[in-house]
Amino acid sequence: MYRIERAKNALKEGKPILIYDSDNREGETDIVYPATTITPADLFRLRSDGGGLICVAIHPDSADRLGLPFMVDVLQVYSSYSNGGRGKNKFDTVTEKIGDIPYDRKSSFSIWVNHRETFTGITDNDRALTIRKLGEIVKRSMNGNGVNFGDEFRSPGHVAILRAARGLVSERVGQTELSIVMAIMAGITPSMAICEMLDHRTGKALSKKDAIEYGRLNDMPFLEGSEIIDAYNRFKD
């Protein structure tokens, strides 16, 4: 439990942790930051030391209250109505295999957004602002405050939103759910910026061994998905 407690304390202080899902899933390590406190310097670390896609995971209750869909559902609905019932079109052939990924049953991706106060949306300053504002609106929605998502964000944008599964890690054990349950256990807003760590030498995901060494050198707690699940099950009890 020491590693879990150390990671919780880091998150409470706005510091990053490393989460590895499992050998039998993606086999990837993500750098994880609380969304509400992220800075442009943190964005630089995510894109330079992580190198993968910078996303924001949010709690399913907040996603429901904000009206944020799963992108796979949007595409399937569009496919159903796009041809007016006149048979298949080219788009239908694309959407027939939506969700067909080798390690999971359904992607957690929702929409991509920029905050309305950003300019291009892609700079470290702009993405940090969008991520912080996502954290803030998640916090307000979880507290039961009325919010209008469209008043603050535009889409398409440069920050991908990830909806955690309804049952969290009891339903899906991706980085989305693992990061959200860590936020819950740490007592912080369940909105987390995550980014996969890639290896510039191989072009693949950074190995678990190298991710652990990176965490040691940079004083970042490294957690495996299985220990997060065990800790969360005890936390719920």
C-alpha positions, 0 to 999 in steps of 0.5 A: 500500500506504500506505493498507492499512498505515495501516488495519492499524496503526489496527486493531491500536490498536483504532481504526476504519477505513472500508471501501467495497465497490464501485460495482457492489455495495452502494455503501456505506461501513462504519465498522469496529472490532475487536470485542475492544476496542470501547467504549460510546463506539465504539457511540455513534459507530457509531449516530450517525455510521454510522446503519445496522445494527450487526453483528459479522462473524466468520471462517467457521472460528469460525462452524463451531466455534461452530455458528452457521448462516446464517439463510437456511439456518435458514429454508429448513430450517424451511420444509421441515419446518414443514408436515409434508409436507402441501403449502405453508403461508403460511411457504413462500411467504415462504421461496421467495425467500430469498436473492433480493437484487439485489447478491449470491447469499446473505446473510451474516446468522446469528443475533442475540444478547445476552451473558448479562451484559447487561440489555435488550441495546440500550444502548451499554454492553450492545451493546459488552459483547456485541460484545467477548464475541463477539470473545473467543469467536471468539478462543478458538475460533480458538485451538482452545479448547473453547467452548459458545456457548449458555453465554455468549449468548442469542438473540434479541438486539440484535447481528447476527452475520455469517458470512464466506463460506468462501472469504472475498473469493475467494467473496464481496466484502461488507463481512463478508469485506472486514473479516475479511481486513483483520483477518487481515492486521492480525494481530488476532482475525477478529471485526469490528464493522461499521455502514453509513454513512447520509445523514440528508439523503437517506435513502440510503447516504452517498456515497463522496465524503462518506465519504472526507471524513468519514474525512479530518476524523476521521483514519480510513483509507478503503479501497476493496474492490478495494485490500483484495482486491489486498492480501490476494491478495499477503498470501496469496502 
